[in-house]
């Protein structure tokens, strides 16, 4: 009986897990996912690695969202860098909920894209 309860509890915990840096970066850059390309970077794994570095670095720093809005496209060619855990969390949620077409149009900025 304890084993069954433990298995149900573990399944409930796993079901509640949200996106991670790994799943988000993979969704954006992997060829079998959204396959977003960054000019001048020929290999998607380089973009993935940069994304992981940016996301994990942001998660290591507490902070507020500030002016970051993942649902708004940057204008004027500005680049967006995730600076803290709140921004990284908002970015990961945005990537999970946004179509590849919208990601390619510049929505959910950050993660080195």
PyMOL commands that place a pseudoatom at each C-alpha (Angstrom):
pseudoatom trace, name=CA, resn=UNK, resi=1, chain=A, elem=C, hetatm=0, pos=[0.000, 0.000, 0.000]
pseudoatom trace, name=CA, resn=UNK, resi=2, chain=A, elem=C, hetatm=0, pos=[2.826, 2.419, 0.829]
pseudoatom trace, name=CA, resn=UNK, resi=3, chain=A, elem=C, hetatm=0, pos=[4.448, 1.700, -2.496]
pseudoatom trace, name=CA, resn=UNK, resi=4, chain=A, elem=C, hetatm=0, pos=[1.257, 2.556, -4.374]
pseudoatom trace, name=CA, resn=UNK, resi=5, chain=A, elem=C, hetatm=0, pos=[0.889, 5.807, -2.404]
pseudoatom trace, name=CA, resn=UNK, resi=6, chain=A, elem=C, hetatm=0, pos=[4.531, 6.718, -3.047]
pseudoatom trace, name=CA, resn=UNK, resi=7, chain=A, elem=C, hetatm=0, pos=[4.105, 6.083, -6.785]
pseudoatom trace, name=CA, resn=UNK, resi=8, chain=A, elem=C, hetatm=0, pos=[0.951, 8.209, -6.938]
pseudoatom trace, name=CA, resn=UNK, resi=9, chain=A, elem=C, hetatm=0, pos=[2.647, 11.008, -5.003]
pseudoatom trace, name=CA, resn=UNK, resi=10, chain=A, elem=C, hetatm=0, pos=[5.683, 10.924, -7.305]
pseudoatom trace, name=CA, resn=UNK, resi=11, chain=A, elem=C, hetatm=0, pos=[3.439, 10.992, -10.387]
pseudoatom trace, name=CA, resn=UNK, resi=12, chain=A, elem=C, hetatm=0, pos=[1.553, 13.991, -8.993]
pseudoatom trace, name=CA, resn=UNK, resi=13, chain=A, elem=C, hetatm=0, pos=[4.822, 15.831, -8.403]
pseudoatom trace, name=CA, resn=UNK, resi=14, chain=A, elem=C, hetatm=0, pos=[6.059, 15.145, -11.917]
pseudoatom trace, name=CA, resn=UNK, resi=15, chain=A, elem=C, hetatm=0, pos=[2.765, 16.234, -13.461]
pseudoatom trace, name=CA, resn=UNK, resi=16, chain=A, elem=C, hetatm=0, pos=[3.059, 19.625, -11.747]
pseudoatom trace, name=CA, resn=UNK, resi=17, chain=A, elem=C, hetatm=0, pos=[6.501, 20.320, -13.166]
pseudoatom trace, name=CA, resn=UNK, resi=18, chain=A, elem=C, hetatm=0, pos=[6.621, 23.220, -15.552]
pseudoatom trace, name=CA, resn=UNK, resi=19, chain=A, elem=C, hetatm=0, pos=[9.063, 24.018, -18.313]
pseudoatom trace, name=CA, resn=UNK, resi=20, chain=A, elem=C, hetatm=0, pos=[12.802, 24.005, -17.683]
pseudoatom trace, name=CA, resn=UNK, resi=21, chain=A, elem=C, hetatm=0, pos=[15.724, 25.759, -19.325]
pseudoatom trace, name=CA, resn=UNK, resi=22, chain=A, elem=C, hetatm=0, pos=[16.463, 22.517, -21.152]
pseudoatom trace, name=CA, resn=UNK, resi=23, chain=A, elem=C, hetatm=0, pos=[12.942, 21.976, -22.515]
pseudoatom trace, name=CA, resn=UNK, resi=24, chain=A, elem=C, hetatm=0, pos=[12.546, 25.656, -23.428]
pseudoatom trace, name=CA, resn=UNK, resi=25, chain=A, elem=C, hetatm=0, pos=[15.890, 26.008, -25.203]
pseudoatom trace, name=CA, resn=UNK, resi=26, chain=A, elem=C, hetatm=0, pos=[15.292, 22.738, -27.023]
pseudoatom trace, name=CA, resn=UNK, resi=27, chain=A, elem=C, hetatm=0, pos=[11.821, 23.865, -28.132]
pseudoatom trace, name=CA, resn=UNK, resi=28, chain=A, elem=C, hetatm=0, pos=[13.207, 27.090, -29.576]
pseudoatom trace, name=CA, resn=UNK, resi=29, chain=A, elem=C, hetatm=0, pos=[16.323, 25.791, -31.343]
pseudoatom trace, name=CA, resn=UNK, resi=30, chain=A, elem=C, hetatm=0, pos=[16.127, 22.035, -32.031]
pseudoatom trace, name=CA, resn=UNK, resi=31, chain=A, elem=C, hetatm=0, pos=[15.493, 21.155, -35.706]
pseudoatom trace, name=CA, resn=UNK, resi=32, chain=A, elem=C, hetatm=0, pos=[12.667, 18.785, -34.758]
pseudoatom trace, name=CA, resn=UNK, resi=33, chain=A, elem=C, hetatm=0, pos=[11.013, 21.520, -32.691]
pseudoatom trace, name=CA, resn=UNK, resi=34, chain=A, elem=C, hetatm=0, pos=[10.752, 25.215, -33.723]
pseudoatom trace, name=CA, resn=UNK, resi=35, chain=A, elem=C, hetatm=0, pos=[14.179, 25.305, -35.429]
pseudoatom trace, name=CA, resn=UNK, resi=36, chain=A, elem=C, hetatm=0, pos=[14.721, 29.057, -34.821]
pseudoatom trace, name=CA, resn=UNK, resi=37, chain=A, elem=C, hetatm=0, pos=[17.948, 30.218, -36.453]
pseudoatom trace, name=CA, resn=UNK, resi=38, chain=A, elem=C, hetatm=0, pos=[20.261, 32.990, -35.295]
pseudoatom trace, name=CA, resn=UNK, resi=39, chain=A, elem=C, hetatm=0, pos=[22.153, 34.725, -38.123]
pseudoatom trace, name=CA, resn=UNK, resi=40, chain=A, elem=C, hetatm=0, pos=[25.844, 33.877, -38.083]
pseudoatom trace, name=CA, resn=UNK, resi=41, chain=A, elem=C, hetatm=0, pos=[25.442, 30.754, -35.918]
pseudoatom trace, name=CA, resn=UNK, resi=42, chain=A, elem=C, hetatm=0, pos=[25.445, 27.722, -38.219]
pseudoatom trace, name=CA, resn=UNK, resi=43, chain=A, elem=C, hetatm=0, pos=[24.929, 24.934, -35.657]
pseudoatom trace, name=CA, resn=UNK, resi=44, chain=A, elem=C, hetatm=0, pos=[21.733, 24.781, -33.588]
pseudoatom trace, name=CA, resn=UNK, resi=45, chain=A, elem=C, hetatm=0, pos=[23.623, 23.172, -30.693]
pseudoatom trace, name=CA, resn=UNK, resi=46, chain=A, elem=C, hetatm=0, pos=[25.687, 26.349, -30.299]
pseudoatom trace, name=CA, resn=UNK, resi=47, chain=A, elem=C, hetatm=0, pos=[22.457, 28.358, -30.001]
pseudoatom trace, name=CA, resn=UNK, resi=48, chain=A, elem=C, hetatm=0, pos=[21.093, 25.776, -27.562]
pseudoatom trace, name=CA, resn=UNK, resi=49, chain=A, elem=C, hetatm=0, pos=[24.242, 25.973, -25.411]
pseudoatom trace, name=CA, resn=UNK, resi=50, chain=A, elem=C, hetatm=0, pos=[24.109, 29.791, -25.344]
pseudoatom trace, name=CA, resn=UNK, resi=51, chain=A, elem=C, hetatm=0, pos=[20.431, 29.627, -24.427]
pseudoatom trace, name=CA, resn=UNK, resi=52, chain=A, elem=C, hetatm=0, pos=[21.129, 27.187, -21.585]
pseudoatom trace, name=CA, resn=UNK, resi=53, chain=A, elem=C, hetatm=0, pos=[23.914, 29.413, -20.254]
pseudoatom trace, name=CA, resn=UNK, resi=54, chain=A, elem=C, hetatm=0, pos=[21.696, 32.509, -20.306]
pseudoatom trace, name=CA, resn=UNK, resi=55, chain=A, elem=C, hetatm=0, pos=[18.695, 30.769, -18.759]
pseudoatom trace, name=CA, resn=UNK, resi=56, chain=A, elem=C, hetatm=0, pos=[20.624, 28.987, -16.001]
pseudoatom trace, name=CA, resn=UNK, resi=57, chain=A, elem=C, hetatm=0, pos=[22.573, 32.156, -15.183]
pseudoatom trace, name=CA, resn=UNK, resi=58, chain=A, elem=C, hetatm=0, pos=[19.302, 34.086, -14.869]
pseudoatom trace, name=CA, resn=UNK, resi=59, chain=A, elem=C, hetatm=0, pos=[17.846, 31.409, -12.570]
pseudoatom trace, name=CA, resn=UNK, resi=60, chain=A, elem=C, hetatm=0, pos=[20.811, 31.874, -10.234]
pseudoatom trace, name=CA, resn=UNK, resi=61, chain=A, elem=C, hetatm=0, pos=[19.859, 35.528, -9.610]
pseudoatom trace, name=CA, resn=UNK, resi=62, chain=A, elem=C, hetatm=0, pos=[16.750, 36.616, -7.705]
pseudoatom trace, name=CA, resn=UNK, resi=63, chain=A, elem=C, hetatm=0, pos=[14.895, 39.601, -9.049]
pseudoatom trace, name=CA, resn=UNK, resi=64, chain=A, elem=C, hetatm=0, pos=[11.695, 41.059, -10.415]
pseudoatom trace, name=CA, resn=UNK, resi=65, chain=A, elem=C, hetatm=0, pos=[10.279, 41.134, -13.944]
pseudoatom trace, name=CA, resn=UNK, resi=66, chain=A, elem=C, hetatm=0, pos=[11.056, 44.836, -14.245]
pseudoatom trace, name=CA, resn=UNK, resi=67, chain=A, elem=C, hetatm=0, pos=[10.389, 45.996, -17.808]
pseudoatom trace, name=CA, resn=UNK, resi=68, chain=A, elem=C, hetatm=0, pos=[10.614, 42.472, -19.223]
pseudoatom trace, name=CA, resn=UNK, resi=69, chain=A, elem=C, hetatm=0, pos=[7.426, 41.370, -20.996]
pseudoatom trace, name=CA, resn=UNK, resi=70, chain=A, elem=C, hetatm=0, pos=[7.735, 38.080, -22.881]
pseudoatom trace, name=CA, resn=UNK, resi=71, chain=A, elem=C, hetatm=0, pos=[4.491, 38.750, -24.757]
pseudoatom trace, name=CA, resn=UNK, resi=72, chain=A, elem=C, hetatm=0, pos=[5.895, 41.851, -26.404]
pseudoatom trace, name=CA, resn=UNK, resi=73, chain=A, elem=C, hetatm=0, pos=[8.265, 41.801, -29.367]
pseudoatom trace, name=CA, resn=UNK, resi=74, chain=A, elem=C, hetatm=0, pos=[11.361, 43.964, -29.085]
pseudoatom trace, name=CA, resn=UNK, resi=75, chain=A, elem=C, hetatm=0, pos=[11.522, 46.771, -31.621]
pseudoatom trace, name=CA, resn=UNK, resi=76, chain=A, elem=C, hetatm=0, pos=[14.451, 48.409, -33.342]
pseudoatom trace, name=CA, resn=UNK, resi=77, chain=A, elem=C, hetatm=0, pos=[16.635, 45.283, -33.372]
pseudoatom trace, name=CA, resn=UNK, resi=78, chain=A, elem=C, hetatm=0, pos=[17.353, 45.434, -29.651]
pseudoatom trace, name=CA, resn=UNK, resi=79, chain=A, elem=C, hetatm=0, pos=[18.468, 42.213, -27.999]
pseudoatom trace, name=CA, resn=UNK, resi=80, chain=A, elem=C, hetatm=0, pos=[16.912, 40.957, -24.785]
pseudoatom trace, name=CA, resn=UNK, resi=81, chain=A, elem=C, hetatm=0, pos=[18.881, 39.097, -22.123]
pseudoatom trace, name=CA, resn=UNK, resi=82, chain=A, elem=C, hetatm=0, pos=[17.263, 37.248, -19.238]
pseudoatom trace, name=CA, resn=UNK, resi=83, chain=A, elem=C, hetatm=0, pos=[18.686, 38.744, -16.057]
pseudoatom trace, name=CA, resn=UNK, resi=84, chain=A, elem=C, hetatm=0, pos=[16.978, 36.944, -13.164]
pseudoatom trace, name=CA, resn=UNK, resi=85, chain=A, elem=C, hetatm=0, pos=[14.790, 34.028, -12.076]
pseudoatom trace, name=CA, resn=UNK, resi=86, chain=A, elem=C, hetatm=0, pos=[11.461, 35.837, -12.599]
pseudoatom trace, name=CA, resn=UNK, resi=87, chain=A, elem=C, hetatm=0, pos=[12.367, 36.800, -16.139]
pseudoatom trace, name=CA, resn=UNK, resi=88, chain=A, elem=C, hetatm=0, pos=[13.621, 33.287, -16.901]
pseudoatom trace, name=CA, resn=UNK, resi=89, chain=A, elem=C, hetatm=0, pos=[10.409, 31.773, -15.506]
pseudoatom trace, name=CA, resn=UNK, resi=90, chain=A, elem=C, hetatm=0, pos=[8.236, 34.118, -17.565]
pseudoatom trace, name=CA, resn=UNK, resi=91, chain=A, elem=C, hetatm=0, pos=[10.320, 33.330, -20.655]
pseudoatom trace, name=CA, resn=UNK, resi=92, chain=A, elem=C, hetatm=0, pos=[10.044, 29.559, -20.152]
pseudoatom trace, name=CA, resn=UNK, resi=93, chain=A, elem=C, hetatm=0, pos=[6.268, 29.777, -19.707]
pseudoatom trace, name=CA, resn=UNK, resi=94, chain=A, elem=C, hetatm=0, pos=[5.979, 31.947, -22.805]
pseudoatom trace, name=CA, resn=UNK, resi=95, chain=A, elem=C, hetatm=0, pos=[8.033, 29.514, -24.905]
pseudoatom trace, name=CA, resn=UNK, resi=96, chain=A, elem=C, hetatm=0, pos=[5.894, 26.600, -23.750]
pseudoatom trace, name=CA, resn=UNK, resi=97, chain=A, elem=C, hetatm=0, pos=[2.621, 28.381, -24.617]
pseudoatom trace, name=CA, resn=UNK, resi=98, chain=A, elem=C, hetatm=0, pos=[3.618, 30.127, -27.869]
pseudoatom trace, name=CA, resn=UNK, resi=99, chain=A, elem=C, hetatm=0, pos=[3.527, 28.728, -31.403]
pseudoatom trace, name=CA, resn=UNK, resi=100, chain=A, elem=C, hetatm=0, pos=[6.762, 28.311, -33.331]
pseudoatom trace, name=CA, resn=UNK, resi=101, chain=A, elem=C, hetatm=0, pos=[5.550, 30.898, -35.838]
pseudoatom trace, name=CA, resn=UNK, resi=102, chain=A, elem=C, hetatm=0, pos=[5.176, 33.532, -33.118]
pseudoatom trace, name=CA, resn=UNK, resi=103, chain=A, elem=C, hetatm=0, pos=[8.529, 32.562, -31.576]
pseudoatom trace, name=CA, resn=UNK, resi=104, chain=A, elem=C, hetatm=0, pos=[10.109, 33.062, -34.991]
pseudoatom trace, name=CA, resn=UNK, resi=105, chain=A, elem=C, hetatm=0, pos=[8.406, 36.481, -35.207]
pseudoatom trace, name=CA, resn=UNK, resi=106, chain=A, elem=C, hetatm=0, pos=[10.251, 37.604, -32.059]
pseudoatom trace, name=CA, resn=UNK, resi=107, chain=A, elem=C, hetatm=0, pos=[7.768, 36.862, -29.288]
pseudoatom trace, name=CA, resn=UNK, resi=108, chain=A, elem=C, hetatm=0, pos=[9.194, 35.488, -26.026]
pseudoatom trace, name=CA, resn=UNK, resi=109, chain=A, elem=C, hetatm=0, pos=[12.479, 37.386, -26.419]
pseudoatom trace, name=CA, resn=UNK, resi=110, chain=A, elem=C, hetatm=0, pos=[15.455, 36.129, -24.444]
pseudoatom trace, name=CA, resn=UNK, resi=111, chain=A, elem=C, hetatm=0, pos=[17.247, 32.843, -24.313]
pseudoatom trace, name=CA, resn=UNK, resi=112, chain=A, elem=C, hetatm=0, pos=[19.789, 34.154, -26.833]
pseudoatom trace, name=CA, resn=UNK, resi=113, chain=A, elem=C, hetatm=0, pos=[17.277, 34.487, -29.653]
for i in range(1, 113): cmd.bond("trace and resi %d" % i, "trace and resi %d" % (i + 1))
show_as sticks, trace
zoom trace
